[in-house]
């Protein structure tokens, strides 16, 4: 699977409009699946199930076999120091690469949703913070991959009696 960056405000908005697929103490993951059309192009659906033209009419809309676009949201209010924000992003990217074969194609947004306590981690890039991030991101991405695969399985229609 090809890992590419998620760019453009419209793509971020579309992915974040979907209900989060997984949560942890500090992170939240949104996933917007793409559907392959018979023409070979990808079709992105919004949370309401409608086609999102702003996503489909972009310049980067070339047919890809299985593309995973990753967007990261690490706000300054939750990680004040730039070194910490960089470490969080690096850990998320590494986690995504480790789980790449398990993840479903589409747009993925991983968002830091709770502040990292500076009292617990006085150093901006401490080993304790790296260990905490690693464990939390591994559990989060495993859960997200499992839920995304389960969402792809079509449900059987109810039998009429």
Secondary structure, 3 states (H helix, E strand, C coil): CEEEECCCHHHHHHHHHCCCCEECCCEEEEEEEEEECCCCCEEEECCCCCECHHHHCCCCCCCCCCEEEEEEECCCCCCCCHHHHHHHHHHHHHHHHHCCCCCCCEEEEEEECCCCCCCCCCCCCCHHHHHHHHHHHHHHHHHHHHHHHHHHCCCCCCCCC
